[in-house]
Amino acid sequence: MAKRSTYSFKSTALMDRFMLDIMEQRNLDRTSVIKLALYLFACYSKREDVRQMNLHQLVEDLNARGRDAAHSYGSFGDFCDS
């Protein structure tokens, strides 16, 4: 069996809220939510237009796609004062 890596990071209160909402709505565990999110991002990142984007453009594109979420990536990731 291949060696598996362990990932850890500190989450924000907003990330926790999103995580718990998704876990409850979809009846998923935390690991499954993270794996699905990474899989979606990996698929999204294979698009030619996305491969050409720098980090700023990528975040702007994701913000535009998530505009109904009422939170920017900056507030979600706690990268700004909110």
ZASE-815121 format. One record per residue (C-alpha): x, y, z. Coordinates in steps of 0.25 Angstrom, whole numbers, padded with zeros to 4 digits, always signed. Layout:
XYZ
...
END
This chain:
+0000+0000+0000
+0005+0014-0004
+0009+0023+0008
-0001+0034+0011
+0002+0048+0015
-0005+0055+0026
-0009+0070+0024
-0013+0080+0035
-0016+0094+0035
-0023+0104+0044
-0037+0108+0039
-0045+0120+0041
-0058+0121+0048
-0065+0123+0034
-0058+0111+0029
-0063+0103+0041
-0077+0108+0038
-0076+0104+0024
-0070+0091+0027
-0081+0087+0038
-0092+0092+0028
-0087+0083+0017
-0085+0071+0026
-0099+0072+0032
-0106+0075+0019
-0098+0064+0011
-0096+0054+0023
-0081+0054+0020
-0069+0053+0029
-0059+0065+0029
-0049+0057+0021
-0059+0054+0010
-0062+0069+0009
-0048+0072+0008
-0045+0061-0003
-0057+0066-0011
-0053+0080-0010
-0038+0077-0015
-0044+0068-0026
-0053+0079-0031
-0041+0089-0030
-0032+0079-0038
-0042+0078-0049
-0045+0093-0050
-0029+0095-0050
-0028+0086-0063
-0036+0096-0071
-0027+0104-0081
-0032+0117-0077
-0030+0114-0062
-0016+0109-0065
-0012+0123-0070
-0017+0130-0058
-0008+0136-0047
-0012+0135-0032
-0019+0148-0032
-0027+0144-0045
-0030+0131-0039
-0036+0137-0026
-0044+0147-0034
-0050+0136-0043
-0054+0128-0031
-0060+0140-0024
-0068+0143-0037
-0073+0128-0037
-0076+0129-0022
-0083+0142-0022
-0096+0136-0016
-0088+0131-0004
-0088+0145+0002
-0073+0144+0006
-0061+0146-0002
-0049+0137-0002
-0041+0147+0007
-0051+0146+0018
-0053+0131+0016
-0038+0129+0018
-0036+0141+0028
-0027+0148+0018
-0033+0162+0021
-0039+0169+0032
-0053+0166+0033
END
